[in-house]
Amino acid sequence: MPNILVRDLPDDVHAALLRRAERAGQSLQQFLTAELNRLARRPTVEEVLDRIEARHGGVVGLDRATSDLAEERASR
């Protein structure tokens, strides 16, 4: 499995992440792995708009686009 090394992480950021991991009853590695998985699964706005474009042939009004985006966010 691949590894990630983060250099020059500010001390306060490291401390905040460590506190969150402790509150979740996880090691820092477990916590960060879960957070990175969550981040990777979450589509970007561009990805959502691409899906909308593919679904509707690229012609979508602003009202429809915003409602589709709200639906996508609510499904998470």
N, CA, C and O atoms as a Maestro MAE file, in Angstrom:
{
 s_m_m2io_version
 :::
 2.0.0
}

f_m_ct {
 s_m_title
 :::
 protein
 m_atom[304] {
  # First column is atom index #
  i_m_mmod_type
  r_m_x_coord
  r_m_y_coord
  r_m_z_coord
  i_m_residue_number
  s_m_chain_name
  s_m_pdb_residue_name
  s_m_pdb_atom_name
  i_m_atomic_number
  :::
  1 25 0.845 -1.174 0.000 1 A "MET " " N  " 7
  2 3 0.000 0.000 0.000 1 A "MET " " CA " 6
  3 2 0.892 1.239 0.000 1 A "MET " " C  " 6
  4 15 1.905 1.257 0.698 1 A "MET " " O  " 8
  5 25 0.543 2.269 -0.761 2 A "PRO " " N  " 7
  6 3 1.374 3.470 -0.836 2 A "PRO " " CA " 6
  7 2 1.419 4.226 0.492 2 A "PRO " " C  " 6
  8 15 0.528 4.102 1.333 2 A "PRO " " O  " 8
  9 25 2.465 4.997 0.650 3 A "ASN " " N  " 7
  10 3 2.634 5.857 1.815 3 A "ASN " " CA " 6
  11 2 2.701 7.305 1.365 3 A "ASN " " C  " 6
  12 15 3.073 7.601 0.229 3 A "ASN " " O  " 8
  13 25 2.336 8.202 2.270 4 A "ILE " " N  " 7
  14 3 2.432 9.636 2.005 4 A "ILE " " CA " 6
  15 2 3.254 10.253 3.124 4 A "ILE " " C  " 6
  16 15 3.032 9.966 4.300 4 A "ILE " " O  " 8
  17 25 4.200 11.100 2.756 5 A "LEU " " N  " 7
  18 3 5.006 11.825 3.724 5 A "LEU " " CA " 6
  19 2 4.674 13.299 3.574 5 A "LEU " " C  " 6
  20 15 4.758 13.851 2.477 5 A "LEU " " O  " 8
  21 25 4.300 13.933 4.668 6 A "VAL " " N  " 7
  22 3 3.989 15.360 4.639 6 A "VAL " " CA " 6
  23 2 5.102 16.084 5.373 6 A "VAL " " C  " 6
  24 15 5.317 15.865 6.565 6 A "VAL " " O  " 8
  25 25 5.805 16.942 4.662 7 A "ARG " " N  " 7
  26 3 6.915 17.692 5.256 7 A "ARG " " CA " 6
  27 2 6.448 19.096 5.642 7 A "ARG " " C  " 6
  28 15 5.507 19.645 5.067 7 A "ARG " " O  " 8
  29 25 7.126 19.645 6.616 8 A "ASP " " N  " 7
  30 3 6.921 21.034 7.031 8 A "ASP " " CA " 6
  31 2 5.496 21.332 7.489 8 A "ASP " " C  " 6
  32 15 4.978 22.422 7.251 8 A "ASP " " O  " 8
  33 25 4.877 20.378 8.134 9 A "LEU " " N  " 7
  34 3 3.549 20.586 8.696 9 A "LEU " " CA " 6
  35 2 3.692 21.465 9.935 9 A "LEU " " C  " 6
  36 15 4.470 21.131 10.828 9 A "LEU " " O  " 8
  37 25 2.978 22.556 10.012 10 A "PRO " " N  " 7
  38 3 3.092 23.424 11.188 10 A "PRO " " CA " 6
  39 2 2.720 22.666 12.476 10 A "PRO " " C  " 6
  40 15 1.842 21.802 12.473 10 A "PRO " " O  " 8
  41 25 3.403 23.007 13.560 11 A "ASP " " N  " 7
  42 3 3.178 22.328 14.835 11 A "ASP " " CA " 6
  43 2 1.729 22.417 15.294 11 A "ASP " " C  " 6
  44 15 1.182 21.446 15.817 11 A "ASP " " O  " 8
  45 25 1.099 23.587 15.099 12 A "ASP " " N  " 7
  46 3 -0.281 23.738 15.553 12 A "ASP " " CA " 6
  47 2 -1.242 22.870 14.755 12 A "ASP " " C  " 6
  48 15 -2.233 22.385 15.302 12 A "ASP " " O  " 8
  49 25 -0.967 22.667 13.480 13 A "VAL " " N  " 7
  50 3 -1.798 21.797 12.651 13 A "VAL " " CA " 6
  51 2 -1.639 20.351 13.106 13 A "VAL " " C  " 6
  52 15 -2.623 19.623 13.235 13 A "VAL " " O  " 8
  53 25 -0.403 19.939 13.348 14 A "HIS " " N  " 7
  54 3 -0.148 18.580 13.829 14 A "HIS " " CA " 6
  55 2 -0.863 18.352 15.161 14 A "HIS " " C  " 6
  56 15 -1.485 17.309 15.361 14 A "HIS " " O  " 8
  57 25 -0.775 19.313 16.058 15 A "ALA " " N  " 7
  58 3 -1.409 19.184 17.370 15 A "ALA " " CA " 6
  59 2 -2.934 19.085 17.237 15 A "ALA " " C  " 6
  60 15 -3.567 18.291 17.931 15 A "ALA " " O  " 8
  61 25 -3.514 19.884 16.354 16 A "ALA " " N  " 7
  62 3 -4.969 19.851 16.158 16 A "ALA " " CA " 6
  63 2 -5.405 18.497 15.605 16 A "ALA " " C  " 6
  64 15 -6.403 17.932 16.053 16 A "ALA " " O  " 8
  65 25 -4.662 17.982 14.636 17 A "LEU " " N  " 7
  66 3 -4.998 16.674 14.061 17 A "LEU " " CA " 6
  67 2 -4.833 15.568 15.098 17 A "LEU " " C  " 6
  68 15 -5.641 14.641 15.155 17 A "LEU " " O  " 8
  69 25 -3.808 15.663 15.899 18 A "LEU " " N  " 7
  70 3 -3.587 14.675 16.948 18 A "LEU " " CA " 6
  71 2 -4.718 14.693 17.970 18 A "LEU " " C  " 6
  72 15 -5.169 13.636 18.409 18 A "LEU " " O  " 8
  73 25 -5.182 15.884 18.354 19 A "ARG " " N  " 7
  74 3 -6.322 15.989 19.277 19 A "ARG " " CA " 6
  75 2 -7.578 15.370 18.678 19 A "ARG " " C  " 6
  76 15 -8.313 14.660 19.365 19 A "ARG " " O  " 8
  77 25 -7.822 15.635 17.411 20 A "ARG " " N  " 7
  78 3 -9.007 15.063 16.759 20 A "ARG " " CA " 6
  79 2 -8.929 13.543 16.703 20 A "ARG " " C  " 6
  80 15 -9.926 12.852 16.912 20 A "ARG " " O  " 8
  81 25 -7.748 13.035 16.422 21 A "ALA " " N  " 7
  82 3 -7.562 11.580 16.384 21 A "ALA " " CA " 6
  83 2 -7.821 10.982 17.762 21 A "ALA " " C  " 6
  84 15 -8.497 9.961 17.884 21 A "ALA " " O  " 8
  85 25 -7.286 11.618 18.790 22 A "GLU " " N  " 7
  86 3 -7.483 11.123 20.151 22 A "GLU " " CA " 6
  87 2 -8.954 11.136 20.529 22 A "GLU " " C  " 6
  88 15 -9.448 10.185 21.134 22 A "GLU " " O  " 8
  89 25 -9.659 12.207 20.176 23 A "ARG " " N  " 7
  90 3 -11.101 12.287 20.458 23 A "ARG " " CA " 6
  91 2 -11.882 11.200 19.733 23 A "ARG " " C  " 6
  92 15 -12.905 10.723 20.224 23 A "ARG " " O  " 8
  93 25 -11.395 10.818 18.573 24 A "ALA " " N  " 7
  94 3 -12.067 9.762 17.789 24 A "ALA " " CA " 6
  95 2 -11.618 8.369 18.232 24 A "ALA " " C  " 6
  96 15 -12.098 7.365 17.707 24 A "ALA " " O  " 8
  97 25 -10.695 8.308 19.201 25 A "GLY " " N  " 7
  98 3 -10.204 7.013 19.667 25 A "GLY " " CA " 6
  99 2 -9.347 6.303 18.634 25 A "GLY " " C  " 6
  100 15 -9.333 5.074 18.560 25 A "GLY " " O  " 8
  101 25 -8.637 7.086 17.839 26 A "GLN " " N  " 7
  102 3 -7.825 6.527 16.761 26 A "GLN " " CA " 6
  103 2 -6.394 7.024 16.888 26 A "GLN " " C  " 6
  104 15 -6.118 8.037 17.531 26 A "GLN " " O  " 8
  105 25 -5.496 6.283 16.257 27 A "SER " " N  " 7
  106 3 -4.137 6.793 16.110 27 A "SER " " CA " 6
  107 2 -4.189 7.903 15.058 27 A "SER " " C  " 6
  108 15 -5.156 8.021 14.307 27 A "SER " " O  " 8
  109 25 -3.144 8.700 15.023 28 A "LEU " " N  " 7
  110 3 -3.093 9.754 14.014 28 A "LEU " " CA " 6
  111 2 -3.134 9.150 12.613 28 A "LEU " " C  " 6
  112 15 -3.788 9.694 11.724 28 A "LEU " " O  " 8
  113 25 -2.449 8.044 12.413 29 A "GLN " " N  " 7
  114 3 -2.453 7.391 11.102 29 A "GLN " " CA " 6
  115 2 -3.854 6.918 10.724 29 A "GLN " " C  " 6
  116 15 -4.288 7.123 9.590 29 A "GLN " " O  " 8
  117 25 -4.562 6.293 11.653 30 A "GLN " " N  " 7
  118 3 -5.922 5.833 11.374 30 A "GLN " " CA " 6
  119 2 -6.834 7.012 11.040 30 A "GLN " " C  " 6
  120 15 -7.617 6.959 10.092 30 A "GLN " " O  " 8
  121 25 -6.717 8.070 11.833 31 A "PHE " " N  " 7
  122 3 -7.544 9.255 11.621 31 A "PHE " " CA " 6
  123 2 -7.283 9.870 10.249 31 A "PHE " " C  " 6
  124 15 -8.218 10.161 9.503 31 A "PHE " " O  " 8
  125 25 -6.004 10.066 9.922 32 A "LEU " " N  " 7
  126 3 -5.670 10.684 8.643 32 A "LEU " " CA " 6
  127 2 -6.052 9.793 7.465 32 A "LEU " " C  " 6
  128 15 -6.472 10.295 6.422 32 A "LEU " " O  " 8
  129 25 -5.913 8.490 7.618 33 A "THR " " N  " 7
  130 3 -6.325 7.569 6.551 33 A "THR " " CA " 6
  131 2 -7.821 7.706 6.296 33 A "THR " " C  " 6
  132 15 -8.253 7.768 5.145 33 A "THR " " O  " 8
  133 25 -8.612 7.752 7.365 34 A "ALA " " N  " 7
  134 3 -10.064 7.902 7.215 34 A "ALA " " CA " 6
  135 2 -10.407 9.244 6.576 34 A "ALA " " C  " 6
  136 15 -11.271 9.314 5.702 34 A "ALA " " O  " 8
  137 25 -9.733 10.310 7.009 35 A "GLU " " N  " 7
  138 3 -10.009 11.631 6.442 35 A "GLU " " CA " 6
  139 2 -9.617 11.714 4.967 35 A "GLU " " C  " 6
  140 15 -10.338 12.307 4.165 35 A "GLU " " O  " 8
  141 25 -8.487 11.126 4.613 36 A "LEU " " N  " 7
  142 3 -8.070 11.130 3.209 36 A "LEU " " CA " 6
  143 2 -9.014 10.299 2.351 36 A "LEU " " C  " 6
  144 15 -9.299 10.668 1.211 36 A "LEU " " O  " 8
  145 25 -9.501 9.187 2.881 37 A "ASN " " N  " 7
  146 3 -10.500 8.386 2.158 37 A "ASN " " CA " 6
  147 2 -11.769 9.193 1.924 37 A "ASN " " C  " 6
  148 15 -12.330 9.176 0.828 37 A "ASN " " O  " 8
  149 25 -12.223 9.903 2.961 38 A "ARG " " N  " 7
  150 3 -13.429 10.728 2.848 38 A "ARG " " CA " 6
  151 2 -13.218 11.822 1.807 38 A "ARG " " C  " 6
  152 15 -14.096 12.077 0.984 38 A "ARG " " O  " 8
  153 25 -12.069 12.460 1.844 39 A "LEU " " N  " 7
  154 3 -11.763 13.522 0.894 39 A "LEU " " CA " 6
  155 2 -11.719 13.003 -0.542 39 A "LEU " " C  " 6
  156 15 -12.224 13.652 -1.458 39 A "LEU " " O  " 8
  157 25 -11.114 11.835 -0.733 40 A "ALA " " N  " 7
  158 3 -10.996 11.267 -2.082 40 A "ALA " " CA " 6
  159 2 -12.344 10.836 -2.641 40 A "ALA " " C  " 6
  160 15 -12.554 10.899 -3.852 40 A "ALA " " O  " 8
  161 25 -13.265 10.396 -1.777 41 A "ARG " " N  " 7
  162 3 -14.586 9.962 -2.244 41 A "ARG " " CA " 6
  163 2 -15.503 11.130 -2.568 41 A "ARG " " C  " 6
  164 15 -16.452 10.985 -3.339 41 A "ARG " " O  " 8
  165 25 -15.224 12.278 -1.984 42 A "ARG " " N  " 7
  166 3 -16.085 13.450 -2.184 42 A "ARG " " CA " 6
  167 2 -15.793 14.059 -3.549 42 A "ARG " " C  " 6
  168 15 -14.655 14.444 -3.821 42 A "ARG " " O  " 8
  169 25 -16.795 14.150 -4.406 43 A "PRO " " N  " 7
  170 3 -16.540 14.713 -5.735 43 A "PRO " " CA " 6
  171 2 -16.285 16.219 -5.651 43 A "PRO " " C  " 6
  172 15 -16.829 16.912 -4.791 43 A "PRO " " O  " 8
  173 25 -15.463 16.696 -6.549 44 A "THR " " N  " 7
  174 3 -15.233 18.134 -6.643 44 A "THR " " CA " 6
  175 2 -16.430 18.767 -7.334 44 A "THR " " C  " 6
  176 15 -17.242 18.074 -7.947 44 A "THR " " O  " 8
  177 25 -16.535 20.075 -7.232 45 A "VAL " " N  " 7
  178 3 -17.614 20.786 -7.928 45 A "VAL " " CA " 6
  179 2 -17.497 20.527 -9.428 45 A "VAL " " C  " 6
  180 15 -18.505 20.339 -10.110 45 A "VAL " " O  " 8
  181 25 -16.269 20.517 -9.938 46 A "GLU " " N  " 7
  182 3 -16.065 20.257 -11.370 46 A "GLU " " CA " 6
  183 2 -16.586 18.872 -11.754 46 A "GLU " " C  " 6
  184 15 -17.214 18.717 -12.801 46 A "GLU " " O  " 8
  185 25 -16.332 17.868 -10.918 47 A "GLU " " N  " 7
  186 3 -16.817 16.510 -11.202 47 A "GLU " " CA " 6
  187 2 -18.339 16.450 -11.181 47 A "GLU " " C  " 6
  188 15 -18.949 15.779 -12.014 47 A "GLU " " O  " 8
  189 25 -18.946 17.141 -10.242 48 A "VAL " " N  " 7
  190 3 -20.410 17.170 -10.167 48 A "VAL " " CA " 6
  191 2 -20.971 17.846 -11.409 48 A "VAL " " C  " 6
  192 15 -21.927 17.353 -12.007 48 A "VAL " " O  " 8
  193 25 -20.386 18.962 -11.798 49 A "LEU " " N  " 7
  194 3 -20.863 19.669 -12.989 49 A "LEU " " CA " 6
  195 2 -20.664 18.826 -14.247 49 A "LEU " " C  " 6
  196 15 -21.496 18.862 -15.154 49 A "LEU " " O  " 8
  197 25 -19.568 18.069 -14.308 50 A "ASP " " N  " 7
  198 3 -19.354 17.166 -15.444 50 A "ASP " " CA " 6
  199 2 -20.450 16.111 -15.505 50 A "ASP " " C  " 6
  200 15 -20.961 15.797 -16.580 50 A "ASP " " O  " 8
  201 25 -20.812 15.561 -14.335 51 A "ARG " " N  " 7
  202 3 -21.904 14.570 -14.304 51 A "ARG " " CA " 6
  203 2 -23.212 15.188 -14.760 51 A "ARG " " C  " 6
  204 15 -23.971 14.574 -15.510 51 A "ARG " " O  " 8
  205 25 -23.474 16.403 -14.305 52 A "ILE " " N  " 7
  206 3 -24.707 17.090 -14.696 52 A "ILE " " CA " 6
  207 2 -24.721 17.327 -16.201 52 A "ILE " " C  " 6
  208 15 -25.735 17.119 -16.868 52 A "ILE " " O  " 8
  209 25 -23.582 17.765 -16.722 53 A "GLU " " N  " 7
  210 3 -23.486 18.020 -18.165 53 A "GLU " " CA " 6
  211 2 -23.725 16.742 -18.962 53 A "GLU " " C  " 6
  212 15 -24.428 16.757 -19.972 53 A "GLU " " O  " 8
  213 25 -23.147 15.653 -18.511 54 A "ALA " " N  " 7
  214 3 -23.321 14.383 -19.212 54 A "ALA " " CA " 6
  215 2 -24.774 13.917 -19.151 54 A "ALA " " C  " 6
  216 15 -25.292 13.350 -20.113 54 A "ALA " " O  " 8
  217 25 -25.412 14.154 -18.038 55 A "ARG " " N  " 7
  218 3 -26.791 13.725 -17.848 55 A "ARG " " CA " 6
  219 2 -27.766 14.533 -18.695 55 A "ARG " " C  " 6
  220 15 -28.772 14.010 -19.173 55 A "ARG " " O  " 8
  221 25 -27.456 15.815 -18.874 56 A "HIS " " N  " 7
  222 3 -28.407 16.698 -19.529 56 A "HIS " " CA " 6
  223 2 -27.892 17.269 -20.845 56 A "HIS " " C  " 6
  224 15 -28.443 18.243 -21.357 56 A "HIS " " O  " 8
  225 25 -26.853 16.674 -21.388 57 A "GLY " " N  " 7
  226 3 -26.336 17.119 -22.677 57 A "GLY " " CA " 6
  227 2 -25.666 18.478 -22.645 57 A "GLY " " C  " 6
  228 15 -25.454 19.073 -23.701 57 A "GLY " " O  " 8
  229 25 -25.331 18.982 -21.489 58 A "GLY " " N  " 7
  230 3 -24.604 20.234 -21.394 58 A "GLY " " CA " 6
  231 2 -25.454 21.475 -21.387 58 A "GLY " " C  " 6
  232 15 -24.915 22.579 -21.311 58 A "GLY " " O  " 8
  233 25 -26.771 21.341 -21.462 59 A "VAL " " N  " 7
  234 3 -27.634 22.508 -21.445 59 A "VAL " " CA " 6
  235 2 -28.447 22.469 -20.155 59 A "VAL " " C  " 6
  236 15 -29.473 21.795 -20.063 59 A "VAL " " O  " 8
  237 25 -27.962 23.206 -19.167 60 A "VAL " " N  " 7
  238 3 -28.607 23.202 -17.861 60 A "VAL " " CA " 6
  239 2 -28.720 24.644 -17.385 60 A "VAL " " C  " 6
  240 15 -27.748 25.400 -17.418 60 A "VAL " " O  " 8
  241 25 -29.893 25.007 -16.951 61 A "GLY " " N  " 7
  242 3 -30.066 26.338 -16.387 61 A "GLY " " CA " 6
  243 2 -29.465 26.411 -14.994 61 A "GLY " " C  " 6
  244 15 -29.188 25.388 -14.368 61 A "GLY " " O  " 8
  245 25 -29.269 27.620 -14.522 62 A "LEU " " N  " 7
  246 3 -28.670 27.822 -13.213 62 A "LEU " " CA " 6
  247 2 -29.520 27.196 -12.110 62 A "LEU " " C  " 6
  248 15 -28.977 26.567 -11.202 62 A "LEU " " O  " 8
  249 25 -30.832 27.356 -12.170 63 A "ASP " " N  " 7
  250 3 -31.697 26.779 -11.137 63 A "ASP " " CA " 6
  251 2 -31.556 25.265 -11.090 63 A "ASP " " C  " 6
  252 15 -31.453 24.681 -10.011 63 A "ASP " " O  " 8
  253 25 -31.550 24.635 -12.243 64 A "ARG " " N  " 7
  254 3 -31.421 23.172 -12.290 64 A "ARG " " CA " 6
  255 2 -30.042 22.723 -11.799 64 A "ARG " " C  " 6
  256 15 -29.930 21.738 -11.070 64 A "ARG " " O  " 8
  257 25 -29.012 23.439 -12.194 65 A "ALA " " N  " 7
  258 3 -27.657 23.078 -11.768 65 A "ALA " " CA " 6
  259 2 -27.519 23.182 -10.254 65 A "ALA " " C  " 6
  260 15 -26.926 22.308 -9.621 65 A "ALA " " O  " 8
  261 25 -28.061 24.244 -9.675 66 A "THR " " N  " 7
  262 3 -27.946 24.393 -8.223 66 A "THR " " CA " 6
  263 2 -28.779 23.356 -7.490 66 A "THR " " C  " 6
  264 15 -28.365 22.870 -6.437 66 A "THR " " O  " 8
  265 25 -29.939 23.007 -8.022 67 A "SER " " N  " 7
  266 3 -30.745 21.969 -7.359 67 A "SER " " CA " 6
  267 2 -30.083 20.601 -7.495 67 A "SER " " C  " 6
  268 15 -30.113 19.813 -6.550 67 A "SER " " O  " 8
  269 25 -29.490 20.303 -8.643 68 A "ASP " " N  " 7
  270 3 -28.772 19.038 -8.811 68 A "ASP " " CA " 6
  271 2 -27.572 18.963 -7.866 68 A "ASP " " C  " 6
  272 15 -27.296 17.915 -7.283 68 A "ASP " " O  " 8
  273 25 -26.873 20.068 -7.723 69 A "LEU " " N  " 7
  274 3 -25.729 20.104 -6.816 69 A "LEU " " CA " 6
  275 2 -26.179 19.897 -5.377 69 A "LEU " " C  " 6
  276 15 -25.522 19.182 -4.621 69 A "LEU " " O  " 8
  277 25 -27.287 20.511 -4.991 70 A "ALA " " N  " 7
  278 3 -27.821 20.331 -3.636 70 A "ALA " " CA " 6
  279 2 -28.219 18.873 -3.404 70 A "ALA " " C  " 6
  280 15 -27.964 18.322 -2.333 70 A "ALA " " O  " 8
  281 25 -28.836 18.255 -4.392 71 A "GLU " " N  " 7
  282 3 -29.192 16.829 -4.289 71 A "GLU " " CA " 6
  283 2 -27.950 15.960 -4.121 71 A "GLU " " C  " 6
  284 15 -27.938 15.046 -3.297 71 A "GLU " " O  " 8
  285 25 -26.925 16.238 -4.884 72 A "GLU " " N  " 7
  286 3 -25.677 15.482 -4.806 72 A "GLU " " CA " 6
  287 2 -25.067 15.595 -3.417 72 A "GLU " " C  " 6
  288 15 -24.627 14.600 -2.842 72 A "GLU " " O  " 8
  289 25 -25.043 16.802 -2.887 73 A "ARG " " N  " 7
  290 3 -24.486 17.013 -1.548 73 A "ARG " " CA " 6
  291 2 -25.332 16.320 -0.481 73 A "ARG " " C  " 6
  292 15 -24.791 15.764 0.474 73 A "ARG " " O  " 8
  293 25 -26.629 16.351 -0.636 74 A "ALA " " N  " 7
  294 3 -27.523 15.723 0.346 74 A "ALA " " CA " 6
  295 2 -27.400 14.202 0.345 74 A "ALA " " C  " 6
  296 15 -27.693 13.557 1.352 74 A "ALA " " O  " 8
  297 25 -26.975 13.628 -0.766 75 A "SER " " N  " 7
  298 3 -26.870 12.176 -0.860 75 A "SER " " CA " 6
  299 2 -25.641 11.641 -0.158 75 A "SER " " C  " 6
  300 15 -25.502 10.426 -0.019 75 A "SER " " O  " 8
  301 25 -24.746 12.504 0.290 76 A "ARG " " N  " 7
  302 3 -23.523 12.060 0.973 76 A "ARG " " CA " 6
  303 2 -23.745 11.806 2.415 76 A "ARG " " C  " 6
  304 15 -22.814 11.427 3.126 76 A "ARG " " O  " 8
  :::
 }
 m_bond[303] {
  # First column is bond index #
  i_m_from
  i_m_to
  i_m_order
  :::
  1 1 2 1
  2 2 3 1
  3 3 4 2
  4 3 5 1
  5 5 6 1
  6 6 7 1
  7 7 8 2
  8 7 9 1
  9 9 10 1
  10 10 11 1
  11 11 12 2
  12 11 13 1
  13 13 14 1
  14 14 15 1
  15 15 16 2
  16 15 17 1
  17 17 18 1
  18 18 19 1
  19 19 20 2
  20 19 21 1
  21 21 22 1
  22 22 23 1
  23 23 24 2
  24 23 25 1
  25 25 26 1
  26 26 27 1
  27 27 28 2
  28 27 29 1
  29 29 30 1
  30 30 31 1
  31 31 32 2
  32 31 33 1
  33 33 34 1
  34 34 35 1
  35 35 36 2
  36 35 37 1
  37 37 38 1
  38 38 39 1
  39 39 40 2
  40 39 41 1
  41 41 42 1
  42 42 43 1
  43 43 44 2
  44 43 45 1
  45 45 46 1
  46 46 47 1
  47 47 48 2
  48 47 49 1
  49 49 50 1
  50 50 51 1
  51 51 52 2
  52 51 53 1
  53 53 54 1
  54 54 55 1
  55 55 56 2
  56 55 57 1
  57 57 58 1
  58 58 59 1
  59 59 60 2
  60 59 61 1
  61 61 62 1
  62 62 63 1
  63 63 64 2
  64 63 65 1
  65 65 66 1
  66 66 67 1
  67 67 68 2
  68 67 69 1
  69 69 70 1
  70 70 71 1
  71 71 72 2
  72 71 73 1
  73 73 74 1
  74 74 75 1
  75 75 76 2
  76 75 77 1
  77 77 78 1
  78 78 79 1
  79 79 80 2
  80 79 81 1
  81 81 82 1
  82 82 83 1
  83 83 84 2
  84 83 85 1
  85 85 86 1
  86 86 87 1
  87 87 88 2
  88 87 89 1
  89 89 90 1
  90 90 91 1
  91 91 92 2
  92 91 93 1
  93 93 94 1
  94 94 95 1
  95 95 96 2
  96 95 97 1
  97 97 98 1
  98 98 99 1
  99 99 100 2
  100 99 101 1
  101 101 102 1
  102 102 103 1
  103 103 104 2
  104 103 105 1
  105 105 106 1
  106 106 107 1
  107 107 108 2
  108 107 109 1
  109 109 110 1
  110 110 111 1
  111 111 112 2
  112 111 113 1
  113 113 114 1
  114 114 115 1
  115 115 116 2
  116 115 117 1
  117 117 118 1
  118 118 119 1
  119 119 120 2
  120 119 121 1
  121 121 122 1
  122 122 123 1
  123 123 124 2
  124 123 125 1
  125 125 126 1
  126 126 127 1
  127 127 128 2
  128 127 129 1
  129 129 130 1
  130 130 131 1
  131 131 132 2
  132 131 133 1
  133 133 134 1
  134 134 135 1
  135 135 136 2
  136 135 137 1
  137 137 138 1
  138 138 139 1
  139 139 140 2
  140 139 141 1
  141 141 142 1
  142 142 143 1
  143 143 144 2
  144 143 145 1
  145 145 146 1
  146 146 147 1
  147 147 148 2
  148 147 149 1
  149 149 150 1
  150 150 151 1
  151 151 152 2
  152 151 153 1
  153 153 154 1
  154 154 155 1
  155 155 156 2
  156 155 157 1
  157 157 158 1
  158 158 159 1
  159 159 160 2
  160 159 161 1
  161 161 162 1
  162 162 163 1
  163 163 164 2
  164 163 165 1
  165 165 166 1
  166 166 167 1
  167 167 168 2
  168 167 169 1
  169 169 170 1
  170 170 171 1
  171 171 172 2
  172 171 173 1
  173 173 174 1
  174 174 175 1
  175 175 176 2
  176 175 177 1
  177 177 178 1
  178 178 179 1
  179 179 180 2
  180 179 181 1
  181 181 182 1
  182 182 183 1
  183 183 184 2
  184 183 185 1
  185 185 186 1
  186 186 187 1
  187 187 188 2
  188 187 189 1
  189 189 190 1
  190 190 191 1
  191 191 192 2
  192 191 193 1
  193 193 194 1
  194 194 195 1
  195 195 196 2
  196 195 197 1
  197 197 198 1
  198 198 199 1
  199 199 200 2
  200 199 201 1
  201 201 202 1
  202 202 203 1
  203 203 204 2
  204 203 205 1
  205 205 206 1
  206 206 207 1
  207 207 208 2
  208 207 209 1
  209 209 210 1
  210 210 211 1
  211 211 212 2
  212 211 213 1
  213 213 214 1
  214 214 215 1
  215 215 216 2
  216 215 217 1
  217 217 218 1
  218 218 219 1
  219 219 220 2
  220 219 221 1
  221 221 222 1
  222 222 223 1
  223 223 224 2
  224 223 225 1
  225 225 226 1
  226 226 227 1
  227 227 228 2
  228 227 229 1
  229 229 230 1
  230 230 231 1
  231 231 232 2
  232 231 233 1
  233 233 234 1
  234 234 235 1
  235 235 236 2
  236 235 237 1
  237 237 238 1
  238 238 239 1
  239 239 240 2
  240 239 241 1
  241 241 242 1
  242 242 243 1
  243 243 244 2
  244 243 245 1
  245 245 246 1
  246 246 247 1
  247 247 248 2
  248 247 249 1
  249 249 250 1
  250 250 251 1
  251 251 252 2
  252 251 253 1
  253 253 254 1
  254 254 255 1
  255 255 256 2
  256 255 257 1
  257 257 258 1
  258 258 259 1
  259 259 260 2
  260 259 261 1
  261 261 262 1
  262 262 263 1
  263 263 264 2
  264 263 265 1
  265 265 266 1
  266 266 267 1
  267 267 268 2
  268 267 269 1
  269 269 270 1
  270 270 271 1
  271 271 272 2
  272 271 273 1
  273 273 274 1
  274 274 275 1
  275 275 276 2
  276 275 277 1
  277 277 278 1
  278 278 279 1
  279 279 280 2
  280 279 281 1
  281 281 282 1
  282 282 283 1
  283 283 284 2
  284 283 285 1
  285 285 286 1
  286 286 287 1
  287 287 288 2
  288 287 289 1
  289 289 290 1
  290 290 291 1
  291 291 292 2
  292 291 293 1
  293 293 294 1
  294 294 295 1
  295 295 296 2
  296 295 297 1
  297 297 298 1
  298 298 299 1
  299 299 300 2
  300 299 301 1
  301 301 302 1
  302 302 303 1
  303 303 304 2
  :::
 }
}
